Each structure stands twice: as structure tokens, then as C-alpha cells.
Amino acid sequence: MYKDAETSLRKSDRLGDRAAVYLLVDRSYLMKNYFTDGTVQRLSDNQILSLSAHLDDGKVLVGAASSPAECTPSREAACSAAPRPSSTSHSAPTRAASPSCTAGFRSAECRCPAAIFTHILPRKREVFMPASTIVASGGEFRLYGDSVQTFADLPVATYTISFSQVAGYSLRQTEPLASATETVYGSHASRVQRIVTGYSAMDRSLGVILSGDKGMGKSLMLRLLAERMREEHHLPTVLVQHDTPGLAAFLDELGEVVVVFDEFEKIFSNEDDESQNQFLSLFDGLSTTKRLYVLSVNELHRVNDYMLNRPGRFHYHMRFSYPEPETVATLPA
């Protein structure tokens, strides 16, 4: 039916026009047989929708008349909200049933259960602009419109990682890691400075482990470090929060960034050999891209020994414990 409608429109030189399609249904008792034998159903489901798909994006406006006498020009206008059909601006009414009914809506003797007509709008052909961005990957070309932006480098912001079995990996921007207005006590500031200076002096990736019990200040240290790297080195931060397939390979595709693993041993269990082992070569720093890897750990014994016992993977291992008496003395009463 869709192709038949296209053929009819092409013959009348109406293909590509925009038009409002209306269905006016006579629901009187005299039309009962047309409803029971499926005539009206076929008209609405096949002919009308097929026509509307070409003219009005599949939208059909419906009006109803409860008796044949109501199928008059005035009722037609009230139900359809469109002018009466004419040979100049409208297509002729199309009947659903009795071919002997030729009076259209102009006669009160009309016995057709339903009729359709179109209100042709001013001719306006759709203008489609060519895709502004074409992306090729794996032999496939994808077309995108103006809403797609491309970047040579990842914009400076904080991101979480999303994974889909179908679409693969992607990054989603989130709130930045920042210390806000928190008061920083102890040696946090000097430790952050030490890491930032060490990263600047190296020509390869740098690894840092922050270990200690909960509440000892590791999360604050992460926020301070991410904030400094963002301000001084203009590096985005990527938060690793889930263990997903091929994660290490995805991280190795990123540019120069700060990669944060908060509570590393909780997300990546040491009981699964591959869960932590997948990062060994990544933390070796042999990648051609320089990055800063930061791990916070609560239970150090749950971390792979190969990570802890090889200085080349992690240059700094900073332990967090209860504050010194001097630090406690500076706390407000």
C-alpha cells in the first residue's frame, strides 16, 4: 500500500508535497456492515496511513459523523478543520466502500462509511543538508550532523567511563574533583606538590598509590591532586568506577590524562587473576602516551604483589595514618 500511494502521488505530481490528511467516519447504524466486514479497518490501517506517510509524517486527523445527514459541507468543515475539497487546492475525496456513491460530502444521501481527503499545503519540498561530519572506523563510515563536535584532545574536565556490549566504551562528563572550601591539615599539600613536580620531571607515565584506612584523607588527596593537575598541566581526569571487559586497552587509547582508581581493590578483586593483572603492562609506563595513574587503597593485602614490589610501576606509595599530635593540636576545638 505504501508503494501504491507513492505511485498515485507521483502520477498526480504531488510526491514530495506536504499535506494534512483527514479521515471522516460515519458511525451511524446504516453503516454497520462496513465496520463489521473490515472495510473501515482496511481503509484506516492501509490506505490512509500509507498516504499520510508520504504527506504528513504518518499523522491522521479523525472526525466522526453519527448519521448520514451529518455528512454535509458544514459538518465536513467542523470535523476536519479543513476547507471543502475542490479541484484546484484539494485532492478529490477517496471513497472506502460503495463505488456508486459519487456525491461526496456535498450530499446528505452519502452512504459511504468513511472517506478521506487531503488538504494540500503550499508546495514545500524538504531540503536535506549533507552530513557535516563523516567518521570512518573499521571500514565503516558513519554520518553525523552539525551537533557532532570533534576534538584533537580530550577537553579538560572530569569524566566517568560508560560501557555497552553493543556500543563499547565512551566517556561521560561529570562534576570535577575539587577540594572546595575544605581546610587541609597535615602533609597533603606537600605530598601533592611532590607528585606534581615529579610528573613534570618525567618523560613517561607516573604511578601513585595512596593507602590507609578509611577516613584518613585519601579522597581529599585525590581531589587536591586532580585539581592541581587540571590547573597547572591542563589535564582532564578520568574516574574508573567499574570493572568491565577490555578496560586496560581502552585506557591505553586515551591521551595524556589523570586516571583515578578510587578504592582499587574493592572494584578489582585480586581473587580474579585477570581483574588486576590486566593493568600490569599499563602501569609499567611503556605506553607512548604519558599519563598519571593514581590508586587509593584501603586494604593493601588485597592488591597484587607485582604492583607493590616493582618500583617502575608506582614511583610513589604514600601511606595515610592517624594524624600526628601536632596536626591534632591545630584542629579547631
BELNORUR-V900873 format. One record per residue. N is the residue number from 1. PHI is phi in radians with two decimals (none if undefined). PSI is psi in whole degrees, -180 to 180 (999 if undefined). Layout:
BEGIN
<<N	PHI	PSI> <N	PHI	PSI>>
END
This chain:
BEGIN
<<1	none	-36> <2	-1.07	-44> <3	-1.23	-35> <4	-1.10	-41> <5	-1.12	-39> <6	-1.11	-41> <7	-1.12	-43> <8	-1.12	-42> <9	-1.17	-37> <10	-1.15	-40> <11	-1.13	-34> <12	-1.62	9> <13	1.02	39> <14	-1.98	-1> <15	-1.15	125> <16	1.78	-12> <17	-1.26	160> <18	-1.82	132> <19	-2.62	148> <20	-1.55	128> <21	-1.83	129> <22	-2.10	147> <23	-2.15	120> <24	-1.93	120> <25	-1.95	130> <26	-1.60	112> <27	-1.77	23> <28	-1.28	168> <29	-1.13	-34> <30	-1.08	-22> <31	-1.68	10> <32	-0.96	-44> <33	-1.07	-34> <34	-1.22	-27> <35	-1.37	-42> <36	-1.25	-31> <37	-1.51	2> <38	1.55	4> <39	-1.08	-48> <40	-1.14	-39> <41	-1.09	-44> <42	-1.15	-37> <43	-1.10	-48> <44	-1.27	-41> <45	-1.34	-31> <46	-1.86	-67> <47	-1.14	-49> <48	-1.20	-47> <49	-1.13	-35> <50	-1.15	-43> <51	-1.15	-45> <52	-1.14	-32> <53	-1.07	-29> <54	-1.51	-28> <55	-1.87	-31> <56	-2.51	35> <57	0.98	33> <58	1.42	11> <59	-1.63	135> <60	-2.28	125> <61	-1.59	135> <62	-2.04	134> <63	-2.21	155> <64	-2.32	143> <65	-2.13	133> <66	-1.53	-11> <67	-2.62	159> <68	-1.04	-34> <69	-1.10	-20> <70	-1.43	-11> <71	-1.42	66> <72	-2.05	166> <73	-0.99	-39> <74	-1.18	-41> <75	-1.19	-36> <76	-1.00	-46> <77	-1.18	-37> <78	-1.21	-40> <79	-1.34	-36> <80	-1.75	-14> <81	0.98	36> <82	-2.46	155> <83	-1.13	161> <84	-1.08	144> <85	-1.08	144> <86	-2.48	169> <87	-1.33	-12> <88	-1.71	-47> <89	-1.91	-8> <90	-2.33	153> <91	-1.38	157> <92	-1.21	148> <93	-1.04	143> <94	-1.93	124> <95	-1.49	152> <96	-1.71	-25> <97	-2.28	-118> <98	-0.85	117> <99	-1.19	-16> <100	-1.33	-13> <101	-1.44	105> <102	-2.10	2> <103	-1.35	-15> <104	1.17	-155> <105	-1.47	2> <106	-1.38	-12> <107	-2.05	139> <108	-1.29	-9> <109	-1.52	4> <110	-1.03	127> <111	-2.02	14> <112	-1.33	140> <113	-1.23	-28> <114	-2.77	156> <115	-2.56	152> <116	-2.13	148> <117	-2.60	160> <118	-2.07	142> <119	-1.77	103> <120	-1.28	123> <121	-1.46	167> <122	-0.92	134> <123	-1.04	123> <124	-2.58	104> <125	-1.42	142> <126	-1.15	137> <127	-1.94	115> <128	-1.82	126> <129	-1.46	144> <130	-1.15	154> <131	-1.02	133> <132	-1.49	-19> <133	-2.32	127> <134	-2.11	121> <135	-1.99	127> <136	-1.89	132> <137	-2.69	127> <138	1.03	33> <139	1.46	-2> <140	-1.87	142> <141	-1.96	127> <142	-2.00	138> <143	-1.82	134> <144	-2.30	154> <145	-1.55	-161> <146	-1.21	-18> <147	-1.28	-14> <148	-1.48	132> <149	-2.00	146> <150	-2.09	146> <151	-2.31	142> <152	-1.29	-34> <153	-2.31	156> <154	-1.13	125> <155	-1.00	147> <156	-1.24	109> <157	-2.93	-174> <158	-1.96	135> <159	-2.28	148> <160	-1.85	163> <161	-1.80	131> <162	-1.96	146> <163	-2.38	137> <164	-2.34	139> <165	-1.09	-26> <166	-1.59	-51> <167	-1.55	-17> <168	1.49	-146> <169	-1.66	149> <170	-2.69	166> <171	-1.99	142> <172	-2.19	127> <173	-1.22	141> <174	-2.42	-176> <175	-1.12	139> <176	-1.23	148> <177	-1.28	122> <178	-2.64	154> <179	-1.46	-9> <180	0.97	-130> <181	-1.88	20> <182	-1.14	143> <183	-1.45	129> <184	-1.76	122> <185	-1.93	167> <186	1.27	-149> <187	-1.75	18> <188	-1.00	-48> <189	-1.07	-44> <190	-1.20	-34> <191	-1.18	-43> <192	-1.05	-44> <193	-1.08	-38> <194	-1.10	-43> <195	-1.19	-44> <196	-1.08	-42> <197	-1.15	-42> <198	-1.12	-39> <199	-1.14	-39> <200	-1.14	-33> <201	-1.43	-14> <202	-1.73	154> <203	-1.90	18> <204	-2.47	178> <205	-1.16	154> <206	-2.18	133> <207	-1.96	141> <208	-2.36	134> <209	-2.00	130> <210	-1.98	113> <211	-2.13	155> <212	2.61	171> <213	-1.16	164> <214	-1.08	146> <215	1.42	11> <216	-1.64	-1> <217	1.86	12> <218	-1.19	-42> <219	-1.14	-39> <220	-1.10	-40> <221	-1.09	-41> <222	-1.06	-44> <223	-1.16	-42> <224	-1.10	-43> <225	-1.17	-45> <226	-1.09	-39> <227	-1.13	-44> <228	-1.14	-43> <229	-1.17	-32> <230	-1.22	-40> <231	-1.38	-42> <232	-1.58	-36> <233	-1.90	-3> <234	0.96	46> <235	-1.84	133> <236	-1.25	161> <237	-2.01	132> <238	-2.03	121> <239	-1.65	126> <240	-1.74	114> <241	-2.14	-6> <242	-2.49	151> <243	-1.65	108> <244	-2.21	157> <245	-1.08	135> <246	1.20	25> <247	-1.11	-43> <248	-1.06	-40> <249	-1.14	-38> <250	-1.15	-44> <251	-1.08	-32> <252	-1.29	-12> <253	-1.52	-14> <254	-1.25	158> <255	-1.39	-153> <256	-1.33	112> <257	-2.50	171> <258	-1.77	120> <259	-1.83	121> <260	-1.96	124> <261	-1.93	97> <262	-1.50	128> <263	0.98	59> <264	-0.95	-47> <265	-1.23	-19> <266	-1.36	-36> <267	-1.43	-40> <268	-2.02	103> <269	-1.28	139> <270	-1.34	-12> <271	-1.24	-26> <272	-1.68	114> <273	-0.96	-41> <274	-1.36	-23> <275	-1.03	-47> <276	-1.67	-31> <277	-1.10	-25> <278	-1.09	-21> <279	-1.64	-6> <280	-1.03	-50> <281	-1.21	-31> <282	-1.15	-43> <283	-1.32	-13> <284	-1.10	-20> <285	1.37	19> <286	-1.53	-4> <287	-1.12	151> <288	-1.26	-13> <289	-1.82	133> <290	-1.44	133> <291	-2.51	165> <292	-1.98	118> <293	-1.82	127> <294	-2.21	123> <295	-2.03	131> <296	-1.82	136> <297	-2.34	132> <298	-1.60	-45> <299	-1.98	99> <300	-1.12	-30> <301	-1.22	-11> <302	-1.64	7> <303	-1.75	141> <304	-0.94	130> <305	-1.05	-30> <306	-1.16	-23> <307	-1.39	-38> <308	-1.38	-31> <309	-1.73	14> <310	-2.21	103> <311	-1.02	-28> <312	-1.12	-24> <313	-1.47	-43> <314	-2.24	113> <315	-1.37	-28> <316	-2.22	130> <317	-2.17	105> <318	-1.85	123> <319	-1.69	141> <320	-2.03	126> <321	-2.30	-171> <322	-1.12	145> <323	-1.09	152> <324	-1.21	158> <325	-0.98	-35> <326	-1.13	-37> <327	-1.23	-41> <328	-1.06	-36> <329	-1.14	-24> <330	-1.51	-10> <331	-1.22	145> <332	-1.16	145> <333	-1.25	999>>
END
